[in-house]
Amino acid sequence: MVKNKKAMLKILALSIGMTAMLGFSPAADAAVHEVKKGETLYRIAANYKMTVKELKDVNKIKSHIIYPGQRLTVADSSPVYTVKKGDTLYRIAKTHKMSVTELKLQNKLTTNMIYIGQKLTVQDSAKAVFAKQVTLKTQKGYTFTKEEPGKYQLFSAKDGEYFVRIELLDNKAQLDDLKKNATTYLQSTGKVTEIKDVKKMQPFYHDAIMYYNASNAEVSQSIVVKKVNGQLVRFTLHWPQKEIGADITPPFLTQLQTLTIK
């Protein structure tokens, strides 16, 4: 039985040494958390979006006993980079497979100026997208909800069959791939048509990067891709072919124009 902190630290050091000799290395998305007074495994696991079992398994812990100063391997939910001499936003972004625009938006930078010792969040693009705050001004009779990270839905309370799904996409997504996905999704509805002359349509469509539509006697579906506050977004519009649609659908487009992403 380990009787004191020094003995536990010695065992931990030996374990790390054996791990290195056997050729194991921490996962790329792992980080180290130093236990503070009053912390529990449950609290630490929750902070890093892990289960207690995952935290115990990763650190080979068999009990719930931890002590201040103990270092635990945890999931790195927000990787941070410290700016070094000679660094530029371009170099940092390229190293972490991001664009300069993504890096600046993620760190709320308004210029290209950085300084030695500055801490920059360098999450991968998917994590960065899911961390963004999405808001929309809803009108009476409509509800805006979050389905899961990066996915939202605006629907009519009067008739739930009328809805718009809103998805945040990786800004590196290729337009050709998005067009293929839209075609595959819509073809079960009917003949897929790409609509190009968007300037003559309702203002919501004016800045669309792509707009595809398919319809039949029962429903009309459209997929629109555009950028909102620099973020690539896909809108899937689902309109049943009903008489009340003339009253329900126009407010959808008006509300979608209030979408804000930070």
Backbone bond lengths (Angstrom), bond angles and torsions (degrees), N, CA, C in turn:
res aa  C-N    CA-C-N  psi(-1)  N-CA   C-N-CA  omega(-1)  CA-C   N-CA-C  phi
1 M - - - 1.467 - - 1.520 108.94 -
2 V 1.336 116.06 138.24 1.452 120.38 178.31 1.520 107.98 -79.11
3 K 1.373 115.85 124.66 1.452 119.14 -172.88 1.526 113.93 -101.26
4 N 1.314 118.94 -17.65 1.449 118.77 -178.12 1.519 111.41 -148.03
5 K 1.318 114.60 169.88 1.455 121.10 -175.25 1.511 111.99 -64.06
6 K 1.354 118.81 -39.58 1.454 122.05 -178.60 1.516 111.18 -61.38
7 A 1.325 115.59 -40.50 1.462 119.37 179.90 1.519 110.59 -65.53
8 M 1.337 116.42 -38.73 1.455 120.69 179.70 1.532 110.73 -66.03
9 L 1.343 115.59 -41.35 1.461 119.26 178.01 1.525 111.14 -63.83
10 K 1.333 116.45 -36.84 1.463 120.48 179.30 1.525 110.73 -63.74
11 I 1.317 115.36 -44.17 1.461 120.47 179.32 1.525 110.02 -64.04
12 L 1.350 116.37 -40.72 1.460 120.55 179.06 1.520 110.43 -61.58
13 A 1.327 116.50 -43.74 1.463 121.13 179.85 1.517 110.79 -62.97
14 L 1.335 116.82 -41.87 1.459 120.75 178.93 1.523 110.83 -64.35
15 S 1.321 116.30 -38.28 1.467 120.84 179.35 1.516 110.88 -63.57
16 I 1.345 115.91 -42.13 1.454 120.76 179.56 1.514 110.06 -64.73
17 G 1.360 115.29 -40.38 1.457 119.57 179.34 1.510 111.67 -63.53
18 M 1.323 117.81 -43.70 1.458 121.83 178.96 1.526 110.36 -63.42
19 T 1.331 116.40 -39.74 1.463 120.51 178.58 1.511 110.61 -59.24
20 A 1.340 116.37 -44.05 1.459 120.62 -179.56 1.521 110.79 -64.65
21 M 1.338 117.83 -41.84 1.458 121.34 -178.09 1.521 111.45 -66.60
22 L 1.316 116.97 -33.43 1.455 121.06 -178.55 1.520 112.32 -80.56
23 G 1.326 115.48 -5.98 1.463 118.97 175.17 1.503 114.92 91.05
24 F 1.336 118.29 10.11 1.457 120.31 178.49 1.525 109.34 -84.34
25 S 1.328 116.58 150.71 1.456 120.75 176.36 1.515 108.68 -141.07
26 P 1.344 118.00 149.83 1.458 120.59 -179.74 1.512 110.48 -59.79
27 A 1.336 116.05 152.06 1.462 120.86 177.96 1.517 109.86 -62.81
28 A 1.324 115.45 152.67 1.463 120.19 -176.90 1.526 111.77 -61.80
29 D 1.332 117.03 -25.52 1.456 119.51 -177.85 1.529 111.33 -102.56
30 A 1.348 116.33 26.39 1.458 120.81 -179.56 1.520 110.39 -101.13
31 A 1.325 115.99 154.80 1.456 122.54 176.99 1.526 107.28 -143.30
32 V 1.324 116.74 178.18 1.467 121.14 -179.06 1.523 109.26 -119.88
33 H 1.328 116.19 132.77 1.457 122.10 177.07 1.525 108.82 -114.97
34 E 1.320 115.91 130.29 1.466 120.00 177.49 1.519 109.03 -94.85
35 V 1.317 115.79 121.50 1.463 121.55 -175.45 1.529 111.06 -63.50
36 K 1.338 115.40 133.32 1.466 121.43 178.29 1.528 109.70 -107.89
37 K 1.318 115.82 160.47 1.457 121.45 -178.85 1.520 110.76 -57.40
38 G 1.316 116.62 131.05 1.460 121.59 177.61 1.514 114.14 92.03
39 E 1.332 118.34 -9.44 1.460 120.71 -178.94 1.522 111.68 -77.65
40 T 1.316 114.82 152.11 1.465 121.87 176.83 1.525 108.34 -124.91
41 L 1.331 116.12 164.01 1.461 119.98 177.03 1.521 110.54 -59.88
42 Y 1.321 116.38 -38.14 1.462 120.41 -179.00 1.528 111.10 -61.97
43 R 1.355 115.59 -46.65 1.458 119.26 -178.59 1.522 111.70 -64.78
44 I 1.325 117.00 -42.05 1.467 121.27 -179.50 1.525 110.29 -65.27
45 A 1.332 115.93 -44.93 1.463 120.30 -179.91 1.529 110.34 -60.36
46 A 1.326 116.76 -43.83 1.465 120.94 -179.59 1.531 111.37 -62.62
47 N 1.329 116.56 -39.80 1.466 120.94 -179.13 1.527 112.07 -62.46
48 Y 1.329 116.18 -31.64 1.463 120.26 -177.98 1.531 112.37 -105.76
49 K 1.345 115.26 16.28 1.462 121.53 177.35 1.532 111.60 55.04
50 M 1.333 114.91 46.13 1.456 122.18 177.01 1.522 108.11 -121.68
51 T 1.326 116.20 164.45 1.466 119.95 170.51 1.523 106.94 -90.83
52 V 1.333 116.25 159.99 1.468 119.78 178.20 1.528 109.56 -61.57
53 K 1.329 116.75 -37.76 1.468 120.45 179.65 1.530 110.56 -62.44
54 E 1.344 116.69 -43.43 1.467 119.98 178.97 1.522 110.21 -61.37
55 L 1.327 116.22 -43.59 1.462 120.88 -179.02 1.528 110.88 -63.95
56 K 1.324 116.70 -41.62 1.463 120.40 179.69 1.523 111.15 -69.43
57 D 1.320 116.84 -40.96 1.474 119.94 -178.97 1.521 111.48 -64.53
58 V 1.336 116.54 -44.52 1.462 121.03 -178.94 1.524 111.12 -61.60
59 N 1.336 115.81 -36.30 1.461 120.02 -177.12 1.532 113.79 -100.28
60 K 1.346 115.21 6.57 1.466 121.04 178.52 1.533 111.44 53.67
61 I 1.333 115.19 45.53 1.458 121.68 178.61 1.520 108.68 -98.96
62 K 1.319 117.80 131.09 1.464 121.64 -177.43 1.521 112.92 -103.53
63 S 1.326 117.27 -11.68 1.466 120.14 177.96 1.523 108.71 -126.91
64 H 1.325 116.08 -179.47 1.460 120.55 179.08 1.529 111.36 -95.83
65 I 1.324 117.46 9.21 1.457 121.20 -177.13 1.528 111.24 -84.85
66 I 1.330 117.01 122.63 1.462 123.05 173.68 1.523 107.22 -133.11
67 Y 1.324 118.20 165.11 1.453 120.85 -176.25 1.526 110.13 -138.27
68 P 1.332 117.98 152.75 1.459 121.66 179.12 1.534 111.14 -56.50
69 G 1.337 114.92 133.67 1.456 119.39 179.87 1.514 113.10 96.82
70 Q 1.322 116.89 -16.78 1.465 120.60 178.51 1.533 109.35 -66.54
71 R 1.329 116.57 138.83 1.464 121.08 -178.29 1.524 109.40 -104.42
72 L 1.337 115.68 124.17 1.457 121.69 -177.75 1.528 110.63 -117.00
73 T 1.309 116.16 139.35 1.460 121.02 174.65 1.524 107.84 -77.96
74 V 1.342 116.24 128.85 1.463 121.20 -177.42 1.527 109.28 -134.43
75 A 1.326 115.79 168.20 1.459 120.54 175.98 1.525 108.56 -72.76
76 D 1.306 117.21 132.80 1.459 121.23 -178.83 1.516 109.34 -89.26
77 S 1.342 116.58 96.39 1.463 120.59 -176.90 1.525 113.21 -81.44
78 S 1.317 117.31 -19.20 1.458 120.34 -179.24 1.523 110.70 -142.47
79 P 1.341 118.07 79.25 1.460 120.29 179.90 1.524 110.77 -58.34
80 V 1.314 116.09 138.37 1.461 121.27 -179.55 1.520 109.88 -123.10
81 Y 1.340 115.78 137.50 1.466 121.55 179.03 1.519 108.59 -114.77
82 T 1.331 116.77 134.12 1.460 122.06 177.42 1.523 109.19 -96.76
83 V 1.318 116.42 121.79 1.461 121.55 -177.22 1.527 110.92 -63.64
84 K 1.340 115.30 132.88 1.472 121.48 179.81 1.527 109.79 -112.83
85 K 1.321 115.72 165.96 1.460 121.64 179.38 1.533 109.73 -57.21
86 G 1.322 115.89 131.34 1.458 120.55 178.83 1.519 114.45 90.75
87 D 1.340 117.46 -8.65 1.463 120.71 179.81 1.530 111.38 -69.60
88 T 1.303 115.61 149.70 1.462 122.59 171.90 1.518 107.29 -132.06
89 L 1.324 117.41 160.95 1.461 120.20 177.67 1.524 110.54 -58.94
90 Y 1.319 116.09 -38.38 1.465 120.05 -179.04 1.526 110.55 -62.61
91 R 1.333 116.48 -45.93 1.467 120.50 -178.00 1.531 111.04 -65.18
92 I 1.336 116.05 -42.98 1.469 120.13 -179.58 1.528 110.32 -65.43
93 A 1.331 116.13 -44.63 1.466 120.20 -179.99 1.520 110.65 -61.57
94 K 1.318 117.46 -45.08 1.464 121.59 -178.67 1.524 110.88 -62.93
95 T 1.342 116.69 -41.98 1.464 121.36 179.99 1.520 111.63 -60.25
96 H 1.327 116.34 -36.02 1.469 120.72 -176.40 1.532 112.42 -102.48
97 K 1.359 115.58 17.97 1.464 122.12 174.87 1.530 111.81 55.91
98 M 1.325 114.63 46.63 1.451 121.68 176.76 1.525 108.54 -126.57
99 S 1.325 116.47 167.41 1.453 120.40 171.36 1.526 107.20 -93.78
100 V 1.329 116.89 159.79 1.459 120.32 178.29 1.529 109.41 -61.52
101 T 1.328 116.39 -37.57 1.471 120.57 179.49 1.523 110.85 -61.40
102 E 1.343 117.17 -45.00 1.464 121.08 178.55 1.519 111.11 -61.69
103 L 1.334 115.71 -43.51 1.465 120.44 -178.92 1.530 110.68 -62.79
104 K 1.324 116.30 -42.32 1.464 120.15 -179.67 1.528 111.08 -68.53
105 L 1.323 117.35 -43.20 1.461 120.37 178.93 1.520 111.44 -63.17
106 Q 1.319 115.73 -41.42 1.455 121.55 -178.35 1.524 111.88 -63.33
107 N 1.339 116.09 -33.71 1.466 120.71 -177.45 1.526 112.56 -106.30
108 K 1.347 116.41 8.84 1.463 122.81 177.62 1.531 111.17 55.05
109 L 1.332 115.57 43.59 1.462 121.14 178.13 1.525 109.09 -90.82
110 T 1.311 116.69 134.36 1.465 120.61 -179.88 1.526 111.77 -103.18
111 T 1.346 117.46 -9.48 1.465 121.63 177.42 1.525 108.33 -134.24
112 N 1.331 116.01 177.44 1.463 120.92 177.52 1.523 112.35 -92.13
113 M 1.328 116.46 7.27 1.460 120.94 -178.10 1.529 110.68 -79.34
114 I 1.331 116.74 128.48 1.469 122.73 172.97 1.513 107.68 -134.72
115 Y 1.339 116.77 164.63 1.462 119.45 -177.04 1.532 110.20 -135.69
116 I 1.322 115.27 155.22 1.465 121.13 -178.94 1.526 110.12 -59.82
117 G 1.322 116.40 131.98 1.463 121.42 -179.70 1.514 113.81 92.38
118 Q 1.318 117.45 -9.78 1.472 121.61 178.86 1.527 109.97 -65.98
119 K 1.320 116.42 138.53 1.461 122.14 179.38 1.530 109.54 -95.63
120 L 1.323 116.84 124.10 1.455 121.50 178.88 1.525 109.95 -120.82
121 T 1.325 116.14 133.28 1.456 120.79 175.08 1.523 108.06 -76.54
122 V 1.314 116.42 128.84 1.465 120.59 -176.37 1.527 110.12 -128.06
123 Q 1.315 115.85 51.93 1.459 120.84 177.42 1.516 109.56 -63.85
124 D 1.342 115.92 153.33 1.456 117.74 173.03 1.517 107.87 -67.15
125 S 1.326 117.06 160.59 1.458 121.74 -171.48 1.527 113.37 -58.73
126 A 1.343 117.25 -36.70 1.471 119.51 -178.96 1.517 110.84 -65.18
127 K 1.344 116.69 -47.06 1.461 120.17 179.33 1.516 110.61 -63.38
128 A 1.323 116.52 -39.36 1.458 120.64 -179.60 1.521 110.90 -63.18
129 V 1.321 116.71 -40.83 1.468 121.15 179.32 1.514 110.53 -62.62
130 F 1.336 116.81 -47.35 1.456 120.40 -177.35 1.525 112.26 -66.14
131 A 1.324 116.84 -22.08 1.463 120.29 -178.57 1.523 112.20 -82.44
132 K 1.317 117.89 -9.70 1.455 120.77 -176.51 1.529 112.16 -72.15
133 Q 1.334 114.35 150.26 1.458 120.53 179.92 1.525 109.35 -93.08
134 V 1.312 116.55 126.05 1.460 122.25 -177.44 1.531 109.50 -116.54
135 T 1.325 116.22 125.89 1.463 120.66 179.02 1.527 109.94 -131.56
136 L 1.320 115.77 156.44 1.464 121.78 179.73 1.531 108.19 -153.83
137 K 1.313 116.38 135.42 1.468 120.79 179.67 1.522 108.94 -84.61
138 T 1.318 116.15 110.94 1.466 120.08 -177.46 1.526 111.90 -91.84
139 Q 1.315 114.96 149.28 1.453 121.61 174.90 1.525 109.57 -94.96
140 K 1.299 116.62 164.54 1.463 121.29 178.54 1.527 109.32 -60.70
141 G 1.331 115.58 132.01 1.454 120.24 179.31 1.516 113.44 95.31
142 Y 1.340 116.55 3.82 1.466 121.21 179.19 1.526 109.18 -131.01
143 T 1.331 116.49 147.43 1.460 121.39 -177.81 1.532 110.70 -128.32
144 F 1.319 115.44 135.25 1.457 121.65 179.16 1.526 107.98 -113.73
145 T 1.343 117.58 121.07 1.454 121.21 -176.61 1.532 111.33 -131.74
146 K 1.320 115.19 158.46 1.464 122.24 176.05 1.522 108.37 -98.94
147 E 1.329 117.14 119.31 1.455 121.44 -179.57 1.525 110.62 -79.81
148 E 1.324 116.14 -46.51 1.463 124.26 -179.19 1.518 106.81 -165.37
149 P 1.335 118.74 172.31 1.471 118.97 -179.26 1.525 112.67 -52.06
150 G 1.324 115.63 123.80 1.452 120.62 177.44 1.517 115.43 83.34
151 K 1.335 117.96 -0.78 1.466 120.81 -178.58 1.533 110.54 -130.68
152 Y 1.327 115.40 132.08 1.464 121.77 -176.01 1.531 109.60 -135.30
153 Q 1.337 115.17 165.41 1.457 118.70 179.37 1.526 110.12 -143.43
154 L 1.322 114.93 135.49 1.458 122.62 173.66 1.524 106.26 -114.04
155 F 1.327 117.03 122.82 1.458 118.23 -178.47 1.524 111.64 -138.62
156 S 1.321 114.71 161.02 1.455 121.37 -179.43 1.523 110.08 -86.16
157 A 1.331 116.14 129.65 1.462 120.29 177.43 1.523 110.26 -72.51
158 K 1.334 115.98 -23.98 1.471 120.92 -179.39 1.521 111.09 -72.59
159 D 1.340 116.34 -38.16 1.458 121.42 178.63 1.528 107.33 -149.08
160 G 1.330 116.14 103.44 1.452 121.97 -175.38 1.521 115.27 -65.10
161 E 1.339 117.20 -8.29 1.458 119.37 178.20 1.529 111.67 -76.06
162 Y 1.318 115.71 -15.29 1.459 120.57 174.82 1.531 107.62 -93.00
163 F 1.325 117.06 116.71 1.465 119.02 -179.84 1.525 110.58 -155.73
164 V 1.332 114.32 164.28 1.463 122.40 174.57 1.519 107.54 -131.20
165 R 1.327 116.02 126.22 1.462 120.40 175.37 1.526 108.29 -96.57
166 I 1.307 116.28 133.06 1.461 122.41 -176.91 1.528 108.74 -118.03
167 E 1.330 116.90 122.41 1.467 121.55 -177.55 1.525 110.78 -124.73
168 L 1.325 116.69 130.06 1.452 121.22 174.38 1.529 108.01 -82.74
169 L 1.323 116.23 128.78 1.461 121.50 -177.01 1.519 111.22 -109.31
170 D 1.319 115.66 158.47 1.455 121.09 172.81 1.530 107.51 -65.31
171 N 1.318 117.31 127.97 1.462 120.41 -178.69 1.521 113.05 -63.12
172 K 1.340 116.50 -12.02 1.457 120.24 178.70 1.534 111.55 -89.86
173 A 1.321 117.12 0.88 1.468 120.81 -179.13 1.528 110.33 -59.92
174 Q 1.332 116.17 138.70 1.453 121.83 -178.87 1.536 110.50 -85.18
175 L 1.331 116.03 135.20 1.460 121.18 -177.63 1.527 111.59 -59.64
176 D 1.323 117.39 -39.99 1.474 120.53 179.52 1.524 111.00 -60.26
177 D 1.339 116.26 -40.02 1.464 120.52 178.80 1.525 110.72 -66.49
178 L 1.324 116.45 -40.31 1.465 120.41 179.37 1.527 110.93 -64.60
179 K 1.323 116.47 -37.30 1.465 120.59 178.73 1.528 111.04 -67.40
180 K 1.336 116.02 -40.72 1.469 119.94 178.61 1.525 110.49 -64.59
181 N 1.320 116.33 -42.83 1.465 120.58 179.46 1.521 111.13 -62.96
182 A 1.343 115.96 -40.90 1.470 120.15 179.84 1.522 110.60 -64.17
183 T 1.325 116.24 -43.18 1.461 120.71 179.86 1.520 111.51 -62.51
184 T 1.331 115.63 -44.35 1.467 120.69 179.16 1.521 111.50 -61.39
185 Y 1.332 115.94 -42.06 1.464 120.96 -178.61 1.529 111.90 -68.02
186 L 1.324 116.76 -41.38 1.465 121.07 -172.54 1.526 115.16 -84.65
187 Q 1.333 117.40 -21.54 1.466 119.23 -171.87 1.528 114.01 -63.23
188 S 1.329 117.41 -22.17 1.466 119.09 177.35 1.529 111.16 -74.23
189 T 1.339 116.68 -16.44 1.465 121.17 179.15 1.525 111.39 -84.58
190 G 1.332 115.85 -37.64 1.461 120.13 -178.57 1.515 110.89 166.79
191 K 1.308 116.94 -163.91 1.455 121.58 179.38 1.528 109.44 -64.98
192 V 1.329 115.57 128.64 1.462 120.51 -177.22 1.524 110.13 -89.35
193 T 1.320 115.22 128.35 1.464 121.06 -179.09 1.518 110.48 -123.42
194 E 1.333 116.52 132.76 1.461 120.37 174.27 1.518 108.03 -91.55
195 I 1.324 116.09 123.35 1.459 121.56 -178.90 1.532 108.37 -99.74
196 K 1.326 115.80 118.54 1.466 120.62 -174.20 1.528 113.99 -104.65
197 D 1.305 117.69 -31.88 1.463 120.77 -176.73 1.530 110.15 -84.70
198 V 1.336 116.25 68.20 1.463 121.00 -173.17 1.524 113.01 -78.99
199 K 1.315 118.15 -17.47 1.467 120.83 -176.79 1.525 112.63 -65.81
200 K 1.327 117.20 -20.48 1.459 120.97 -179.57 1.529 112.16 -90.39
201 M 1.311 115.89 1.70 1.462 120.16 -175.92 1.529 110.95 -101.71
202 Q 1.322 115.43 -175.35 1.458 121.31 178.53 1.538 109.01 -57.34
203 P 1.335 119.22 144.13 1.463 122.99 -174.49 1.531 116.02 -49.82
204 F 1.336 117.75 -29.87 1.467 120.23 179.70 1.526 111.26 -54.87
205 Y 1.336 117.16 -34.00 1.463 121.55 -174.48 1.538 113.58 -86.49
206 H 1.310 118.33 -12.57 1.456 121.58 -169.92 1.530 114.45 -57.29
207 D 1.333 118.27 -36.94 1.463 120.99 -178.25 1.532 112.41 -103.46
208 A 1.338 115.82 22.41 1.468 119.87 -179.94 1.527 110.66 -68.15
209 I 1.326 115.50 135.49 1.461 121.26 175.25 1.523 109.02 -79.47
210 M 1.320 116.51 -34.59 1.458 122.53 175.23 1.517 109.52 -151.50
211 Y 1.340 115.60 149.01 1.458 121.33 -178.70 1.528 107.37 -146.72
212 Y 1.341 115.73 112.38 1.461 122.05 -180.00 1.532 108.80 -118.79
213 N 1.342 115.61 145.76 1.457 120.32 -178.49 1.528 110.95 -140.22
214 A 1.326 115.53 149.19 1.472 122.28 172.91 1.519 107.09 -148.94
215 S 1.312 116.89 146.50 1.465 119.38 -178.69 1.521 111.27 -151.96
216 N 1.326 114.18 162.80 1.456 121.63 173.63 1.525 107.38 -144.54
217 A 1.319 118.00 -166.34 1.462 120.60 -175.88 1.527 112.38 -68.59
218 E 1.348 117.27 -18.83 1.461 120.02 -174.74 1.524 114.26 -104.91
219 V 1.336 116.92 -31.54 1.461 118.36 -173.43 1.525 111.49 -151.38
220 S 1.318 115.27 152.88 1.464 122.29 173.28 1.526 107.01 -121.32
221 Q 1.332 116.24 130.22 1.462 120.24 179.40 1.525 109.94 -126.65
222 S 1.316 115.23 141.99 1.458 120.62 179.06 1.519 109.58 -135.53
223 I 1.324 115.85 150.23 1.457 121.71 173.13 1.522 107.26 -124.87
224 V 1.317 114.82 121.34 1.464 121.98 -179.24 1.524 108.73 -120.24
225 V 1.315 116.91 132.86 1.459 121.79 176.45 1.518 108.08 -119.67
226 K 1.321 115.93 129.81 1.459 121.25 179.69 1.526 108.56 -154.07
227 K 1.320 116.13 170.49 1.459 120.05 177.04 1.522 109.65 -103.12
228 V 1.344 114.76 135.69 1.453 121.66 177.29 1.524 107.29 -124.85
229 N 1.314 116.60 117.93 1.469 121.83 -176.20 1.524 111.65 51.87
230 G 1.339 116.04 39.06 1.456 120.97 177.60 1.513 114.74 82.99
231 Q 1.338 117.50 -2.64 1.459 122.12 -179.02 1.528 110.61 -102.95
232 L 1.333 116.54 131.32 1.463 121.23 178.00 1.523 109.55 -73.00
233 V 1.331 116.28 129.00 1.473 121.52 -175.82 1.529 109.63 -133.23
234 R 1.341 115.26 139.40 1.463 121.04 175.00 1.525 109.16 -111.33
235 F 1.328 115.42 127.76 1.460 122.17 178.43 1.526 108.43 -110.29
236 T 1.325 116.95 126.64 1.458 121.57 174.33 1.522 107.64 -110.88
237 L 1.329 116.34 111.10 1.463 122.36 -176.35 1.527 109.69 -98.73
238 H 1.317 116.12 127.69 1.460 121.97 -176.56 1.526 108.82 -121.72
239 W 1.342 116.55 106.23 1.464 121.10 -177.90 1.537 111.03 -118.18
240 P 1.324 119.42 112.07 1.473 121.19 172.36 1.530 109.26 -64.43
241 Q 1.319 116.52 149.05 1.472 121.10 179.61 1.531 108.70 -85.05
242 K 1.330 115.67 78.12 1.463 121.59 179.85 1.526 109.79 -124.93
243 E 1.319 115.61 157.88 1.456 119.87 -178.76 1.521 112.51 -63.04
244 I 1.336 116.81 -34.22 1.470 119.39 -177.75 1.528 111.99 -70.76
245 G 1.331 116.30 -9.72 1.457 120.17 -178.97 1.520 113.22 -58.89
246 A 1.317 117.04 -31.02 1.457 121.34 -179.52 1.522 111.74 -62.23
247 D 1.333 116.29 -26.69 1.473 121.00 178.95 1.526 112.23 -94.54
248 I 1.327 116.61 -29.80 1.464 120.81 -173.98 1.528 113.87 -85.24
249 T 1.333 117.11 -41.82 1.468 118.72 -171.49 1.537 116.14 -73.11
250 P 1.336 121.25 -38.06 1.476 119.09 -179.32 1.533 113.89 -55.86
251 P 1.352 119.31 -42.13 1.466 118.66 178.42 1.536 113.07 -62.54
252 F 1.328 117.42 -28.09 1.467 119.79 176.44 1.529 110.20 -56.71
253 L 1.330 115.59 -50.16 1.461 120.82 -176.50 1.523 111.48 -65.05
254 T 1.329 115.92 -36.86 1.466 120.15 177.76 1.520 110.75 -64.30
255 Q 1.335 116.30 -42.51 1.462 120.27 -179.71 1.527 111.89 -69.47
256 L 1.327 117.12 -36.44 1.463 120.31 -179.55 1.522 111.50 -63.10
257 Q 1.317 116.86 -27.03 1.464 120.54 178.44 1.521 112.54 -71.80
258 T 1.351 117.21 -11.77 1.473 120.42 178.77 1.528 111.46 -94.06
259 L 1.332 116.84 1.17 1.464 120.90 -177.66 1.525 109.93 -60.16
260 T 1.330 115.78 131.77 1.463 122.11 178.97 1.509 109.41 -128.92
261 I 1.343 116.58 136.45 1.457 121.73 -179.88 1.523 108.68 -129.33
262 K 1.342 116.13 125.27 1.476 121.08 -179.07 1.527 110.57 -125.17
